[in-house]
Amino acid sequence: MQTTSKNVSTNQQGPHERLAEVVRRHIDCPDRSPLQSDSRDAYARLEAARAGRPLVLDAFCGTGQSTATLALRHPQHLVVGIDQSAHRLGKHVPGNAANYLLLQARCEDIWRLLAADRQRLDYHYIFYPNPWPKSAQFQRRVHGHPGFPLLARLGGRLELRSNWRLYVEEFALAMQLTGHTGRVSAVPGDTPATTLFEAKYRRSGHDLWRFEVNLS
Ligand SMILES: C[S@@+](CC[C@H](N)C(=O)[O-])C[C@H]1O[C@@H](n2cnc3c(N)ncnc32)[C@H](O)[C@@H]1O
């Protein structure tokens, strides 16, 4: 990974013009695209590790640095870090806690399998998902994806972080369309970086933003 990074550059002037239309369509028409072949196996590993504990998800966890930290913050929970990249997960440095699990899977598939089983989360962290900053890439953003309405169904306290303020504001607008109003604020700069990308963005002098909502 490069040690510094440029600010996000976009051809959007404000929230995406089709945000409401796309999110409403996804609320009305649940995602029925095929699951990836190994998603059910990954979900089975989550269920096997759970042993009745309440769940915390660290979606798009990268190397899982944040997952290990969150496991210390939530000692009574099973904390599950999910990332699709074997390469990133392979760089995980094990933490001191035993109550976490890293899964190689597509987050949207795990959200779907959890929701199909009527599972609920206590906490859901989404730290620095890829921004997909071009307007034409809107549907690749978490809130432009057909899986987005599942977040509201999974419940819990959700926190999204990004170095792109517009991403966080769009996410907040999309969440409002599911009936949930949260709060956008700056990530305090005086706390230790929770993830590798957060550390990189801080080194690069970026402002960092978060959206928090209680979906319970
Ligand atoms: C910008 S990195 C952030 C990683 C980590 N959260 C951090 O802050 O250091 C985004 C991560 O999302 C993962 N990713 C992208 N799309 C994904 C998907 N649909 N499901 C699971 N992981 C995905 C990538 O492999 C990458 O590790």
The ligand as an ORCA input file, in Angstrom:
! r2SCAN-3c Opt
* xyz 0 1
  C     -10.071      1.112      1.004
  S      -9.915     -0.503      1.651
  C     -10.244     -0.230      3.382
  C      -9.821     -1.387      4.234
  C      -9.934     -1.140      5.762
  N     -11.301     -0.946      6.184
  C      -9.097      0.041      6.201
  O      -9.670      1.072      6.516
  O      -7.854     -0.086      6.231
  C     -11.423     -1.247      1.083
  C     -11.482     -2.759      1.276
  O     -12.740     -3.235      0.832
  C     -12.552     -4.530      0.257
  N     -13.755     -4.778     -0.576
  C     -14.165     -4.083     -1.657
  N     -15.378     -4.528     -2.063
  C     -15.729     -5.528     -1.208
  C     -16.887     -6.357     -1.075
  N     -17.925     -6.235     -1.909
  N     -16.921     -7.253     -0.067
  C     -15.862     -7.390      0.782
  N     -14.751     -6.627      0.710
  C     -14.692     -5.697     -0.269
  C     -11.235     -4.427     -0.471
  O     -10.650     -5.700     -0.667
  C     -10.430     -3.546      0.492
  O      -9.688     -4.327      1.407
*
